[in-house]
Amino acid sequence: MYNTIVIGAGQAGLAMGYYLRQYNHSFLILDSEEVGEVWDKRYDSLVLFTPKSFSSLPGLELNGDPDGFPSKDEISQYLKVYAQSFKLPIKYNTNVISVRKKNDIFHISTEHMEYKAENIIIATGPFQRPRIPAFANKLSKEIVQLHSSEYQNPSQLKEGNVLIVGGGNSGAQIAVEISREKKTYLSTGQRLTFLPLTFRNRSIFWWFDKVGVLKATSNSFIGKLIQKRGDPIFGYDLKYAIRSGDVVIKNRSIDAKEDKIKFQDNTFLDVHNIIWATGFTSDYSWLNVSRILDEKGKPIHNRGITNIEGLYFLGLPWQYRRGSALLQGVGYDAEYLMKHIQKKYDWVVREK
């Protein structure tokens, strides 16, 4: 039996492993894939909008120009090096089928065997199940449909135009790339706002750090305001593409039939390719522990600490502040959870 089992070997799970190693806990990290494999599968041209100086996990800096913006391949390699550097015990190709608690012990069933632990940390991250609207099923099978997690490059697309649905940063990057080769439309239900990647020769995240935005908590006035407004588009590539007519903005997509998409303003578009940059939903169907999720299926927690003794979450969006699901912020939450968990063991020692 282990002190702690971590489910997920992404950036959150690795950061947690770093602190578990520091406190000499017996622990194991489980994941269905290899470290960095999620990043390997993302679209070829993906570049982070956070510079390298804001893209590291605790204990190991990301190599290279601190003001440079890392590619997805650099992040994948960094995570592999991170796991090796700290000799983190990771069990790969291990699908968790169920988690249940019995007599104060967590039982983690996988395809191969069952594990037991006093604590369990769910670090599966926000990118679990692709979210695609139900009306996508009404479209003709002749239309190429890809979720942004499946998109690699324009060679996957057929002749004709492309509609990207979703106005986040991934949708923006993909739209700009495809617009160099095909007629491109971007459907979004919100007004796009843009911020520069740099300002006065400094990363915008350097400025965010200086004015306290990165430290704004989820319940603070600034934190609530940022969550309400949503993320801006970082960089001006999409803005210039829209201005030049290379990317055409459409309203929110609300329905479909055969080869047509209907938008909120009651206009229609004949489409040949669609990329759903519509985000992800959580999937905790394997978590057989009651009173842990709300009516929307989201974890009930306070800074990752749940009302079930020994059960924790890590890497959730806005778990405590903006960077909680990102490389630059997940380490703070991991350290907080580690100190909380360690108190239990320090108390046992004092009792003895």
Secondary structure, DSSP 4 states (H G I P E B T S, - for coil): -EEEEEE--SHHHHHHHHHHHHTT--EEEE-SS-TTHHHHTS-TT-B-SS-GGGS-BTTBPPPS-TTSPPBHHHHHHHHHHHHHHTT--EE-S--EEEEEEETTEEEEEESS-EEEEEEEEE---S-SEE---GGGGGB-TTSEEEETTT---GGGS-SS-EEEE--SHHHHHHHHHHHTTS-EEEE-SS---EE-SEETTEEHHHHHHHHTGGG-BTTSHHHHHHHHH-PPEESSHHHHHHHTTSEEEE--EEEEEBTEEEETTS-EEE-SEEEE---EE---TTB--TTSB-TTSPBP-BTTB-SSTTEEE-S-TTSSBGGGGSTTTHHHHHHHHHHHHHHHHHHHHHH-
